[in-house]
């Protein structure tokens, strides 16, 4: 067997239910269709190492379970387990990244249970049924990519509340892109002994940011108004990245919020420039340095320091751009010789 991906699935009346993914890789792009039918459901424990594999064999014997590639080539569980093709179940600590299709409607309970190395999840907001304990034991998820379907209820808030660590979210809607950062939060039970009650205290500013929804629609203006919460509770580098991403990708960014972000960045101009050097390209750096809100801070010493930083990082294209910009803004003075 030379296939690189195989999916164990069950045909339902409304589409296909995926039970297991087998791969040579640590990431998977789950297909939207198998045998011409839409993939509508991911089974309980679908990517977890705690699924009872014997149950899959019983389903295959009963004719309920099929195994095949996205192109339609059929194989058996025995062929997969023989190891001749180098395939193994994509589950548990062996999963790094999962992309789910737009056709998916339901994710079963504990589908990602103890996927401790899962770092990125891509999905569509039209998911209507999320199982219990979906991300239990998933403490490394730092990136989400969500495509929002405007005419349908969104599951984004439910997903965000399931993940309490710092998150970077790629938000796409109608072809427009935004990058949102969500701070960490955690809950702590505190006993009030005199009153004989247990109270819950929430630490970190992450929860208010995750509650920026009206019905199921994300409210960018609410998110922006909570910026001061992050300023006073979160790390400076995280808050700076939050501000820069809202300015770089100003999806539904109102004028007063833009001004707050610009004022924050202007006070940390060198740190902002260095962040852009590390994470973006010359085009984004040019946008930043030539922006009216920051031009007063683009001095010759500033450009010299940023240029040295770019040289340290061996960013040849950026070094050329900075040298040219410094020459244009601060041309060398002509030497005058007196006889």
C-alpha positions, -999 to 999 in steps of 0.1 A, spaced: 0 0 0 15 33 -11 -12 57 0 -3 86 24 -37 90 39 -66 67 46 -99 74 64 -120 49 83 -157 60 78 -193 51 81 -220 60 56 -250 77 71 -283 87 56 -272 123 55 -235 118 46 -203 103 59 -191 100 95 -153 97 99 -141 75 127 -103 75 122 -76 91 101 -44 72 92 -14 90 79 24 91 74 23 127 86 14 145 119 -12 168 103 -43 162 82 -67 181 60 -100 162 65 -118 158 31 -151 174 26 -164 144 5 -158 107 4 -174 85 -23 -192 116 -35 -210 121 -1 -203 151 22 -184 144 54 -208 156 81 -196 141 114 -164 133 133 -169 104 157 -164 104 195 -127 101 203 -120 106 166 -84 120 171 -80 107 206 -57 78 215 -84 65 239 -107 51 212 -114 14 214 -98 1 182 -115 -33 185 -148 -15 179 -136 -4 145 -128 -40 136 -163 -52 147 -179 -24 126 -158 -35 96 -169 -71 100 -205 -60 102 -201 -40 69 -207 -7 86 -171 6 84 -152 13 52 -116 25 47 -104 45 18 -85 74 4 -100 107 -6 -96 95 -43 -118 65 -36 -92 37 -33 -105 11 -8 -83 -8 17 -89 -28 49 -80 -22 85 -57 -52 83 -38 -37 54 -34 -5 74 -23 -22 106 3 -44 88 24 -13 85 36 -19 50 26 15 39 40 33 69 5 45 80 -6 48 116 -36 62 133 -34 99 135 -43 104 172 -32 114 207 3 129 209 9 122 172 -14 150 160 0 185 153 -25 201 130 -61 194 119 -81 212 92 -119 204 92 -141 208 61 -170 232 56 -194 203 52 -188 191 88 -218 196 111 -210 176 142 -179 167 163 -184 139 188 -174 140 225 -138 139 235 -128 140 198 -94 156 206 -90 142 241 -54 142 253 -40 154 219 -13 171 238 8 182 208 -21 196 188 -11 232 180 -34 244 152 -70 237 143 -88 250 112 -126 249 110 -157 266 97 -181 285 120 -212 266 108 -204 236 130 -237 231 149 -229 203 174 -198 202 195 -193 172 219 -185 174 256 -148 175 266 -137 183 231 -103 197 239 -96 181 273 -59 176 277 -51 199 247 -28 225 263 -7 234 233 -33 247 209 -21 282 202 -36 289 167 -71 287 153 -82 294 118 -119 300 114 -139 308 83 -171 325 92 -203 317 73 -223 349 78 -258 335 72 -254 307 97 -250 306 135 -214 305 146 -197 281 170 -166 303 175 -175 315 210 -180 278 221 -146 269 208 -129 299 223 -143 292 257 -131 256 255 -95 268 251 -82 290 280 -46 294 269 -33 323 247 -48 320 213 -40 336 179 -70 334 156 -70 338 118 -105 351 111 -119 350 76 -152 362 64 -164 369 28 -128 369 17 -116 395 43 -89 385 68 -84 396 104 -59 384 130 -71 384 166 -52 376 198 -70 362 229 -52 363 263 -51 334 287 -75 330 316 -79 304 343 -105 297 370 -96 290 407 -119 277 434 -115 298 466 -132 287 498 -151 312 519 -148 294 552 -171 317 573 -199 315 547 -192 278 539 -193 284 502 -168 278 474 -163 308 451 -148 308 416 -122 335 408 -112 341 372 -76 353 366 -63 369 334 -81 391 309 -89 363 285 -126 357 294 -140 391 286 -123 390 252 -140 356 245 -174 370 254 -174 396 226 -205 381 209 -240 393 202 -260 361 197 -233 342 178 -219 371 159 -184 383 169 -183 420 178 -150 436 169 -159 469 186 -164 451 219 -131 434 215 -113 467 208 -129 484 238 -114 457 261 -78 466 250 -71 484 283 -78 452 302 -50 435 283 -27 465 287 -27 463 325 -29 425 329 -9 409 301 27 408 289 39 438 270 51 417 240 17 400 237 -3 433 240 20 449 214 14 420 190 -24 424 196 -23 461 187 -1 456 156 -23 428 142 -54 450 146 -36 478 127 -22 454 100 -56 437 94 -82 464 104 -113 443 100 -142 464 113 -117 487 131 -133 520 142 -115 553 142 -113 557 180 -100 521 185 -74 527 157 -62 558 176 -58 538 208 -38 511 191 -16 537 173 -9 555 205 2 523 222 25 513 194 40 548 190 52 546 226 71 513 218 82 521 182 115 503 183 100 471 198 72 472 172 97 476 144 117 446 157 86 425 160 77 433 124 113 424 113 110 390 130 74 381 120 66 400 88 82 412 56 95 444 41 61 454 28 45 454 63 76 472 77 73 499 50 36 503 59 46 507 96 75 532 91 57 554 66 24 555 85 15 591 95 9 581 132 45 569 136 65 591 113 75 615 141 94 587 158 112 575 127 144 594 134 179 587 121 191 570 153 159 549 153 165 537 117 202 530 125 193 508 154 166 490 134 191 485 106 216 469 130 189 446 143 180 436 107 217 429 100 219 407 131 189 387 118 205 385 83 175 399 66 192 411 34 161 425 16 150 444 47 185 458 52 185 472 17 151 488 23 162 504 56 194 517 41 174 533 12 148 548 36 175 563 58 192 578 28 160 593 15 149 607 49 183 617 61 206 623 31 243 628 40 253 664 42 277 676 15 312 681 27 325 717 26 362 722 21 378 755 30 411 766 15 
